[in-house]
C-alpha cells in the first residue's frame, strides 16, 4: 500500500495562527503558514488559515479539530479542502523571493537611482 500525503486547509481561531502552529507542531503534524515582511513587519499572507500536510491512511486526524488555535478543516460540502502540492511549492517559492527582495532593499538610500527589473515598469529607471 502506498501512503500519500496531501495538503489541507485549516481555519484558525481569530489571530491564533501561531498558537495553532505551535500546538500542531507539538503533536508532530507538518504545517505551513506563509508570511512576508511588509514595512519591516512580519505579516501572515492568509490570515485565519494554515496548511497541514496529512497522510489519509496513516495519521490520526481526530486531535486536529480540538487543537488549541484550530477552528476546523475548510470543507467543500463533505470534502476537506485539498491544496495541490504544486500550489504550496509556488507559495513557498514566492515567499522566499519576496524575502530576498526585502533583504536587498536595505542596500538603497533615498535619492539612489535604480533600474526596475520586473513587472509593468521593467527596464524603467527610478529614484528610490
Buried (B, 14 or more C-beta within 10 A) or exposed (E): EEEEBBBBBBBBBEEBBEBBBBBBEEEEBBBBBBBBBEEEEEEBBBEBBBBBBBEEEEBEBEEBEEBEBBBEBBEEEEEBBBBEEEEBEEBEEEBEEBEEEBEEEEEEEEEEEEEEEEEEEEEEEEEE
